[in-house]
Amino acid sequence: MTKGIFLQPANIKNKMVREHLERTIFQAVELNEILRFQPNIRSDLERFYVWGVIPGTKSKWEKSQIGDLVVFYSERKFYLLGQIVDKFHNKSLARYLWGEDQHGRTWEYIYLIDPDSLIQIDVDLEKVIKVLGYSPNFILQSALYHKDEKLISLFTDNLIEDSTKKGDVITTVHREKISTTIKKYKRDPYFSIKVKDNYKNKCAICGIPNEGTVVDAAHVKPVKEGGPDIEENGIALCKIHHHLFDSGLITIKDSKLAISPKMSSQLQKHPIISKFLKKKINLVKTSEEFLKWHRENIFKA
């Protein structure tokens, strides 16, 4: 059966739209961030690109299905293509991600995009108009949904997988389907909850409480390296310490914070680091086996 395609206006020159793109398309949203508002996700991915439409576009959104394509449009060109892996109505998540417009509306009809499917494209609106038989003066002002084999072909026939570039999309796009070639990992949606509960919803290093999603359930051994979703492989870290931990600039040794010699002297002296160097870190269910793996494989010694 031919897949559908969702034509999504997103003018990158509009300040508000640009901010939304930077928040949830140019960077991924972590699963645990979404689960705070949407407990049931029909996907086993650990992060997503996220977009949504206002209630006025609900009827078009309702036609879309999991597995359909979405293409983003600006300035008479379609510039991004991805694949929808889930969709749901959630006003609270929309307000959290994007706030409201000047009329008090939010983009509450949400869809999630597989981040490994998103690829840059360059397709003129005129070509779409020709395929659909629209007037040459047609302007795409609100989202549209189509199931048209020729339209799918227009966006997918000339895409070529290029695995040599940094940040490439490891996805082969065919005329009627997307066959993903990257390995997906099964996720436990309760991993985040259990790990943060172990640490009383506070960062294990600095103790900051988890207000406004400040604290993450970090994997000691990353999922992409085969790290499992078990409490022994988890530790609660604030977003700053999580980033430094994942980057290999800090680790935990003998229940204390250890810093990489490659960390800048300015950062070493900053209170976010210096204040906690001698503090004992009370590990709760986090396994020394996984911490040892982190020290040997991620930490920049």
C-alpha positions in Angstrom: 0.0 0.0 0.0 1.3 3.5 -0.9 2.4 5.5 2.1 1.1 8.9 2.7 3.1 12.1 2.9 2.5 15.1 5.2 3.4 18.5 3.7 4.4 20.6 6.7 5.0 24.4 6.3 7.8 25.5 8.6 9.3 28.9 7.5 12.8 29.0 8.8 12.8 32.8 8.4 10.0 33.1 10.9 11.5 33.8 14.4 9.0 31.6 16.3 9.2 28.8 13.8 13.0 28.9 13.9 13.0 28.6 17.6 10.7 25.6 17.4 12.9 24.0 14.8 16.0 24.5 17.0 14.1 23.1 20.0 12.8 19.9 18.6 14.0 19.3 15.0 17.6 20.6 14.8 18.2 18.7 18.1 16.4 15.5 19.3 14.1 15.3 22.3 15.0 12.4 24.7 12.4 9.7 25.4 12.3 10.4 29.1 11.5 14.0 28.4 8.4 13.0 26.4 7.4 10.2 28.9 6.8 12.9 31.5 3.7 14.0 29.6 3.0 11.1 27.3 3.4 7.7 29.1 2.6 5.5 26.1 5.0 5.7 23.1 4.6 3.3 20.2 8.3 3.1 19.3 11.4 1.6 20.8 13.6 4.6 20.0 15.4 6.5 22.7 15.1 10.0 21.1 12.9 11.7 18.5 12.5 14.8 16.4 9.1 16.3 17.4 6.7 18.5 15.6 3.0 19.4 15.9 0.1 21.3 14.4 -2.6 23.6 15.9 -6.2 22.5 16.2 -7.1 24.1 12.9 -5.0 21.5 11.1 -6.3 18.6 13.1 -8.2 17.1 10.1 -5.1 16.8 8.0 -3.1 15.5 11.0 -5.7 12.8 11.6 -5.2 11.3 8.1 -1.5 10.7 8.7 -0.3 7.3 9.9 2.7 5.8 11.5 5.2 5.0 8.7 4.2 8.0 6.6 6.7 10.5 5.4 6.7 14.2 6.4 8.4 16.9 4.4 9.1 20.4 5.8 8.5 23.5 3.6 9.9 27.0 3.5 10.3 29.7 0.9 8.9 27.7 -2.0 11.2 24.7 -1.2 10.9 21.5 0.7 14.0 21.1 2.7 13.7 18.2 5.1 12.2 14.7 4.8 11.6 12.2 7.6 9.4 9.3 8.7 6.6 9.4 11.3 7.0 6.8 14.0 4.2 7.9 16.4 1.5 10.5 16.7 -0.8 11.6 19.6 -2.8 14.5 20.9 -1.1 16.1 24.0 -1.6 19.7 24.8 0.6 19.6 27.9 3.7 18.3 26.0 3.1 20.9 23.3 3.0 23.8 25.8 6.2 22.4 27.4 8.1 22.2 24.1 6.8 25.2 22.3 4.6 27.4 24.5 1.6 29.1 22.8 1.1 31.4 19.9 -0.4 35.0 20.2 -3.9 33.5 20.2 -3.3 31.2 23.1 -3.1 28.1 20.8 -0.5 25.4 21.0 0.7 22.8 18.5 -1.0 20.0 20.4 -1.5 17.5 17.6 2.0 16.0 17.7 4.0 13.5 15.6 7.4 12.0 16.3 10.0 11.5 13.6 12.7 8.9 13.6 15.9 11.0 13.9 17.8 8.4 11.8 15.4 9.0 8.9 15.6 12.8 8.7 17.5 13.9 5.7 18.0 17.2 3.9 16.3 17.6 0.6 15.9 20.3 -2.0 12.6 20.1 -3.9 10.9 23.1 -5.5 7.2 23.8 -4.8 6.6 24.1 -8.5 7.4 20.4 -9.0 4.9 19.5 -6.3 2.3 21.7 -7.9 2.8 20.0 -11.2 2.4 16.5 -9.7 -0.8 17.5 -7.8 -2.3 19.5 -10.7 -2.6 22.6 -8.6 -2.7 26.2 -9.9 0.8 27.7 -10.6 -0.1 30.4 -8.1 -0.7 27.9 -5.3 1.0 28.8 -2.0 1.4 26.2 0.8 0.2 28.0 3.9 -1.1 25.1 6.0 -0.3 21.4 6.3 -1.6 19.0 3.6 -1.8 15.3 3.5 -1.7 13.2 0.3 -1.5 9.5 -0.7 0.0 9.9 -4.2 2.6 7.5 -5.6 3.9 10.2 -8.0 4.3 12.6 -5.1 6.2 10.0 -3.0 8.4 9.4 -6.0 9.2 13.1 -6.4 10.7 13.2 -2.9 12.4 9.8 -2.8 13.5 8.7 -6.2 16.8 10.6 -6.2 17.8 10.2 -2.6 21.1 8.3 -2.3 22.5 6.9 0.9 25.8 8.5 1.8 27.4 6.9 4.8 30.7 8.7 4.5 29.6 12.1 5.9 29.5 12.9 9.5 26.0 12.9 10.9 24.7 11.0 7.8 21.3 9.5 7.8 21.8 5.7 7.7 18.5 5.1 5.9 17.8 3.9 2.4 14.7 5.6 1.0 12.6 3.8 -1.6 9.7 4.9 -3.7 7.0 3.3 -1.5 8.8 2.5 1.7 11.7 3.4 4.0 13.8 0.5 5.0 16.0 1.5 7.9 19.5 0.0 8.1 20.5 1.2 11.5 20.2 -1.1 14.5 17.4 -0.2 16.9 17.6 -1.0 20.6 14.6 -2.1 22.6 13.9 0.4 25.4 12.4 0.0 28.8 10.2 3.1 29.3 10.4 2.7 33.0 14.2 2.8 33.1 14.2 6.6 33.6 11.6 6.5 36.4 13.4 3.7 38.3 16.9 5.3 38.1 15.7 8.8 39.2 13.7 7.2 42.0 16.9 5.5 43.2 18.6 8.9 43.5 15.5 10.6 45.0 15.0 12.5 41.8 18.3 14.4 42.3 21.6 14.6 40.5 24.0 12.1 42.1 26.9 14.6 41.8 25.5 18.0 42.7 22.2 17.1 44.3 20.1 19.5 42.3 16.4 18.4 42.3 14.6 17.5 39.2 12.4 20.5 38.5 11.6 21.3 34.9 13.4 18.1 33.7 16.8 19.2 35.0 17.8 15.7 35.9 18.2 12.8 33.5 18.5 9.0 33.9 21.9 8.6 32.3 23.2 5.3 30.8 26.7 4.6 32.1 27.3 2.3 29.2 25.5 4.0 26.3 22.6 2.1 24.5 24.4 2.5 21.2 27.3 0.5 22.7 25.0 -2.2 23.9 24.3 -0.8 27.3 21.1 -2.3 28.8 18.1 -0.5 30.3 18.7 -1.8 33.8 19.1 0.1 37.0 22.7 -1.1 37.4 23.6 0.8 34.2 21.8 4.0 35.2 22.7 7.0 37.3 20.8 10.2 37.8 22.7 13.3 36.6 21.7 16.9 35.9 22.0 17.9 32.3 25.4 19.6 32.7 27.0 16.6 34.5 25.2 14.2 32.1 26.8 16.0 29.1 30.2 16.0 30.7 29.8 12.4 31.6 28.8 11.3 28.1 31.6 13.5 26.6 34.2 11.7 28.8 35.3 14.8 30.6 34.2 13.4 34.0 33.7 9.9 35.4 33.2 8.3 38.8 36.0 6.4 40.5 36.1 5.1 44.1 32.7 6.9 44.6 34.2 10.2 43.8 34.1 12.6 40.8 37.2 12.3 38.6 38.0 14.8 35.9 39.8 14.4 32.6 43.1 16.1 32.0 41.6 17.3 28.8 39.1 19.4 30.6 39.9 23.1 30.4 41.4 24.8 33.5 38.5 27.3 33.4 36.0 24.5 33.7 38.1 22.7 36.4 37.9 25.8 38.5 34.2 26.3 38.0 32.0 25.5 41.1 30.0 23.0 39.0 33.2 20.9 39.1 35.5 22.1 41.8 32.8 22.1 44.5 32.2 18.4 44.2 35.7 17.0 43.6 36.1 15.7 47.2 32.5 14.9 47.8 31.5 11.2 48.2 29.0 10.1 45.6 26.4 7.7 47.1 25.8 5.2 44.3 22.4 3.5 44.4 22.3 0.3 42.4 24.7 1.7 39.8 27.2 -1.1 39.1 31.0 -0.7 39.4 31.2 -3.0 36.4 29.5 -0.4 34.1 31.4 2.5 35.7 34.7 0.6 35.0 33.6 0.2 31.4 32.9 4.0 31.2 36.3 4.8 32.6 38.0 2.5 30.1 36.0 3.4 27.0 34.4 6.8 27.4 36.5 8.8 29.9 39.3 10.8 28.3 42.2 9.8 30.6 
